[in-house]
Amino acid sequence: MNPQRQQLYDELAARIGNTPLIPYTGDFPNNNHLFLKRECDNPFGSHYDRVYLELFREFEEYRGLQPGAKVLETTSGTAGTAFAGIGKLLGYECHIAIAGGVDAAIVNIIQEQGVTIYRTAERDYINGFPDFLREFLPLHPDFYFLNHSMGKRAGAGFSNNEITLNAFGTIAREIMQEIDIDIYMPAVGNGSTVLGPARVFTAQTKIITFESVQAAVMYDQKYPSRYEDRFGIKPGTLPRHRLRGTSYQGIDFPHIRHTVEADLITGAMLVSDRWQDYYYAQATGRDDFKALPHWDQTFAGYEDLGRSTRAGIACAIELAKSVENQNIVILAYDKADRYDSEAVIPY
């Protein structure tokens, strides 16, 4: 990489990461302490800023990518903003496949970067990406697919994307420089913000994940058969959840599978909302979901934060009822302005 290009990367690196770790100021039980790592304060508004800085660097240094080339990604929203923003700044022609049904607010932010967008069928959500890629990539051999969610094919599945995981490992290092962390509570999306930091935290740090009760991908792998025994239905039975960026049944994300296989998580929690409560009651005649933490509620002073962060707060409050004197950390993944406006429930 020539000196001028290296300087551009160095300038970007100085802006990305080292995000604030902020104490939660609301009521929190049992002398526990909650901290929010504000990844939403990265320049392009998400934890994925860290990833795309390193993915573009990797592709330039080792895979022949040159400024002006066509680059492709898939996204349910959050990763797309970082890909588009950093890609444009670095001089790339960015193309993104976005899952149908994603909030118009996030799509508009991505479009403002001058990105070419392809929409997969709403009924398929992110499960439409494999079919899209199988059709698109052979017809466009000049495109570079960065694929933040997976590495190379390895046997029947795919390997981890080590660039993504290493980028998220920096989150753990920054947290440990500031506090003695007891519990890390990440959302389960493709599993990368679980596995990346989990490999860096010490063995004394417990990892407890959360995800939508509709999907329950890591939960179901961590506790085989428990979901169906507990709720009387299989994960993924109900209509698609609205907690964008968290897990979804249908794709075998290696980061999730490898996290469970390595026994890196202590526990897994499930989050509901008023829609999933309704769908579940309609399907089963039961109200078990109402006892779960709910993301669609207000947390005074944190209205600017997005749904996954609200889910994290709700889960941390629930967890804190059963432990004492613990430092708990969640990620503030992105902000509320990246979601379509919806009323929340004043529980």
C-alpha positions in Angstrom: 0.0 0.0 0.0 1.5 3.3 -1.0 2.1 6.0 1.6 -0.8 8.2 0.6 -3.2 5.3 0.8 -1.8 4.2 4.1 -2.3 7.8 5.4 -6.0 7.6 4.5 -6.4 4.4 6.4 -4.5 5.8 9.4 -6.8 8.8 9.4 -9.9 6.5 9.3 -8.4 4.3 12.1 -8.0 7.3 14.3 -11.7 8.0 14.0 -13.0 4.5 14.5 -13.2 2.7 17.8 -12.3 3.8 21.3 -16.0 4.5 21.7 -17.3 5.8 25.1 -18.2 3.3 27.8 -21.1 5.0 29.6 -22.7 4.0 33.0 -26.4 3.3 32.8 -28.2 5.9 35.0 -31.6 4.2 35.4 -32.6 1.9 38.3 -30.6 -1.3 38.3 -31.0 -4.0 40.9 -28.8 -5.6 43.6 -25.8 -3.2 43.5 -25.0 -4.3 39.9 -23.7 -1.8 37.4 -24.6 -1.6 33.8 -22.3 0.0 31.1 -23.2 0.8 27.5 -20.4 0.7 25.0 -21.5 3.3 22.5 -20.6 1.8 19.1 -23.2 4.1 17.6 -20.7 6.9 18.1 -18.4 5.6 15.4 -18.3 7.9 12.4 -20.7 5.9 10.3 -22.9 5.0 13.3 -22.3 1.4 14.1 -20.0 -1.3 15.4 -19.4 -2.4 11.8 -17.3 0.6 11.1 -14.5 -1.4 12.8 -15.1 -4.3 10.5 -15.1 -2.5 7.1 -12.0 -0.5 7.9 -10.2 -3.9 8.2 -12.0 -5.7 5.4 -11.2 -3.0 2.9 -7.6 -3.0 4.1 -7.4 -6.8 3.8 -8.8 -6.8 0.3 -6.5 -4.0 -0.9 -3.3 -5.5 0.6 -3.8 -9.2 -0.2 -6.7 -9.7 -2.6 -6.1 -7.3 -5.5 -8.8 -4.7 -4.7 -8.0 -1.3 -6.1 -9.9 2.1 -5.7 -12.7 2.4 -8.2 -13.6 -1.3 -8.2 -17.1 -2.6 -7.7 -17.7 -4.1 -4.2 -20.7 -6.0 -2.9 -22.2 -6.7 0.5 -25.4 -8.1 1.9 -27.1 -6.5 4.9 -30.2 -6.4 7.0 -29.4 -2.7 7.6 -26.7 -1.9 10.1 -23.6 -3.3 8.3 -24.7 -1.6 5.1 -24.3 1.9 6.5 -20.6 1.2 7.5 -19.9 -0.5 4.2 -21.4 2.3 2.2 -19.8 5.1 4.2 -16.3 3.7 4.4 -16.4 2.3 0.8 -17.4 5.7 -0.6 -14.7 7.5 1.4 -12.1 5.0 0.1 -13.2 5.5 -3.5 -15.2 2.3 -4.3 -18.3 1.7 -6.3 -20.6 0.1 -3.6 -23.4 -2.3 -4.3 -25.6 -3.7 -1.5 -28.2 -6.5 -1.4 -30.7 -5.5 1.3 -33.3 -7.9 2.8 -36.8 -7.0 1.9 -38.9 -5.6 4.8 -36.0 -3.7 6.3 -36.9 -0.3 7.8 -37.1 2.5 5.2 -35.1 4.8 7.5 -31.9 2.7 7.2 -32.4 2.1 3.5 -32.6 5.9 3.0 -29.4 6.4 4.9 -27.6 3.9 2.7 -29.0 5.3 -0.5 -27.8 8.8 0.4 -24.2 7.4 0.0 -24.9 6.8 -3.7 -25.0 3.0 -3.4 -26.6 0.7 -5.9 -29.2 -1.4 -4.0 -30.7 -4.8 -4.8 -33.8 -6.0 -2.8 -34.4 -9.6 -1.9 -37.9 -10.9 -1.4 -39.5 -9.7 1.8 -40.9 -13.1 2.5 -37.3 -14.5 2.6 -35.7 -11.8 4.6 -32.0 -12.5 5.0 -32.6 -16.1 3.8 -32.8 -14.7 0.3 -29.1 -13.7 0.3 -27.7 -17.2 -0.7 -30.0 -17.4 -3.7 -29.2 -13.8 -4.7 -25.4 -14.5 -4.5 -25.6 -17.7 -6.4 -27.3 -15.9 -9.3 -25.5 -12.6 -9.1 -21.8 -13.4 -8.6 -21.3 -15.7 -11.7 -22.8 -12.9 -13.8 -20.6 -10.2 -12.3 -17.1 -11.7 -12.0 -15.6 -8.2 -11.7 -17.3 -7.6 -8.4 -15.5 -8.2 -5.0 -17.8 -9.7 -2.4 -16.5 -8.8 1.1 -18.8 -11.2 3.0 -18.5 -9.9 6.5 -20.6 -12.8 8.0 -18.5 -15.8 6.8 -15.1 -16.9 5.7 -14.3 -19.5 3.1 -16.2 -22.6 2.5 -14.9 -25.4 4.7 -16.5 -28.8 4.1 -20.3 -28.6 4.3 -20.3 -25.1 5.8 -18.2 -22.0 6.0 -15.4 -20.9 8.2 -15.4 -17.9 10.5 -14.5 -14.5 9.0 -11.4 -13.8 11.0 -11.1 -10.2 9.8 -14.6 -9.5 11.3 -13.9 -11.4 14.5 -10.5 -9.6 15.1 -12.1 -6.2 14.5 -14.7 -7.0 17.2 -12.1 -8.3 19.5 -10.9 -4.7 19.9 -14.2 -3.9 21.6 -13.3 -6.3 24.4 -9.8 -4.9 24.7 -11.1 -1.4 25.1 -13.7 -2.4 27.7 -11.0 -4.2 29.8 -8.8 -1.1 29.8 -11.6 0.8 31.5 -13.4 -1.6 33.9 -13.2 -5.0 35.5 -16.0 -6.6 33.5 -18.0 -9.5 34.9 -20.7 -10.1 32.3 -20.8 -9.2 28.6 -24.2 -9.3 27.0 -24.2 -9.1 23.2 -27.0 -9.5 20.7 -27.0 -12.6 18.5 -27.0 -11.5 14.8 -24.6 -13.5 12.7 -22.7 -14.2 16.0 -19.7 -12.0 15.3 -20.1 -9.6 18.3 -20.4 -12.7 20.5 -17.5 -14.7 19.2 -15.0 -11.9 18.5 -15.0 -10.4 22.0 -15.5 -13.7 23.7 -12.2 -14.9 22.4 -10.5 -11.9 24.0 -12.2 -11.6 27.4 -10.7 -13.6 30.2 -12.2 -16.8 31.4 -13.7 -14.9 34.4 -16.0 -12.9 32.1 -19.3 -14.5 31.6 -20.9 -14.2 28.1 -24.7 -14.1 28.1 -26.4 -13.5 24.8 -29.8 -12.3 23.8 -32.0 -12.6 20.7 -35.6 -12.5 19.5 -37.8 -15.3 20.9 -39.1 -15.7 17.4 -35.7 -16.9 16.1 -33.8 -18.2 19.1 -30.9 -19.5 17.0 -28.1 -19.5 19.6 -30.6 -20.4 22.4 -31.7 -23.5 20.5 -28.1 -24.6 19.8 -27.1 -23.9 23.4 -30.1 -25.7 24.9 -31.3 -28.4 22.4 -35.0 -29.1 22.6 -35.6 -26.7 25.5 -37.3 -24.1 23.3 -40.0 -26.5 22.1 -40.4 -28.0 25.6 -40.8 -24.5 27.1 -43.0 -22.8 24.5 -44.7 -25.7 22.6 -43.5 -24.6 19.2 -40.3 -24.7 17.2 -38.0 -21.6 16.8 -38.9 -19.7 13.6 -42.6 -20.8 13.6 -44.0 -17.3 14.2 -44.0 -14.4 11.7 -40.7 -12.6 11.2 -39.6 -10.5 14.3 -38.9 -6.8 14.2 -35.6 -6.8 16.1 -33.5 -6.1 13.1 -29.9 -7.3 13.2 -30.5 -10.1 15.6 -30.7 -13.8 14.7 -32.9 -15.4 12.2 -33.6 -19.1 11.4 -32.4 -20.4 8.1 -28.7 -19.6 7.6 -26.0 -21.6 9.3 -23.8 -18.7 10.5 -20.4 -20.2 11.5 -19.8 -17.6 14.2 -22.9 -18.8 16.0 -22.1 -22.5 15.6 -18.5 -22.2 16.6 -19.4 -20.1 19.7 -21.6 -22.9 21.0 -19.2 -25.7 20.0 -16.4 -24.0 21.9 -18.7 -23.5 24.9 -17.9 -19.8 25.1 -21.3 -18.6 26.4 -22.6 -19.0 29.9 -26.2 -18.5 29.0 -28.7 -17.3 26.4 -31.7 -15.0 26.9 -34.8 -14.4 24.7 -36.5 -11.1 24.1 -40.1 -10.5 23.1 -42.3 -7.6 22.1 -46.0 -6.9 21.8 -46.2 -8.4 18.2 -44.5 -11.7 19.2 -46.7 -11.9 22.3 -49.8 -11.5 20.1 -48.6 -14.0 17.4 -47.7 -16.6 20.1 -51.0 -16.2 21.9 -52.9 -16.6 18.6 -50.9 -19.8 17.7 -50.9 -21.5 21.1 -53.5 -19.9 23.4 -50.7 -19.3 25.9 -49.0 -16.1 27.2 -45.5 -17.5 28.1 -43.8 -14.8 26.0 -45.1 -12.0 28.3 -42.7 -13.1 31.1 -39.7 -12.4 28.8 -37.8 -9.1 28.7 -39.3 -6.8 26.1 -37.4 -4.4 23.9 -40.4 -2.3 22.9 -40.5 -0.2 26.1 -39.1 3.1 27.2 -35.9 3.6 29.1 -35.7 7.2 30.3 -32.7 9.0 28.9 -31.9 6.4 26.2 -34.6 7.2 23.7 -31.9 7.9 21.1 -30.7 4.3 21.0 -32.0 1.6 18.6 -33.9 -1.6 19.2 -31.1 -4.0 19.9 -29.7 -1.7 22.6 -33.1 -1.4 24.2 -33.3 -5.2 24.2 -29.9 -5.3 25.8 -31.0 -3.0 28.6 -34.2 -5.0 29.2 -32.2 -8.3 29.4 -29.5 -6.7 31.7 -32.2 -5.5 34.1 -33.8 -9.0 34.1 -30.4 -10.7 34.7 -29.5 -8.2 37.5 -32.4 -9.5 39.5 -30.5 -12.8 40.0 -26.9 -11.6 40.5 -25.1 -9.1 42.8 -22.2 -6.7 42.6 -21.5 -7.4 38.9 -20.2 -5.1 36.2 -22.4 -5.8 33.1 -21.7 -4.4 29.6 -23.9 -4.2 26.6 -23.3 -2.6 23.2 -25.2 0.4 21.9 -25.2 -0.9 18.4 -26.9 2.0 16.6 -29.4 4.8 17.1 -33.2 5.0 17.0 -33.2 7.2 13.8 -32.2 4.1 11.8 -35.6 2.5 12.5 -39.0 3.4 11.3 -40.9 5.3 14.0 -43.1 3.1 16.2 -44.8 3.8 19.5 -43.3 1.9 22.4 -45.2 0.5 25.4 -44.9 2.3 28.8 -44.5 -0.8 30.9 
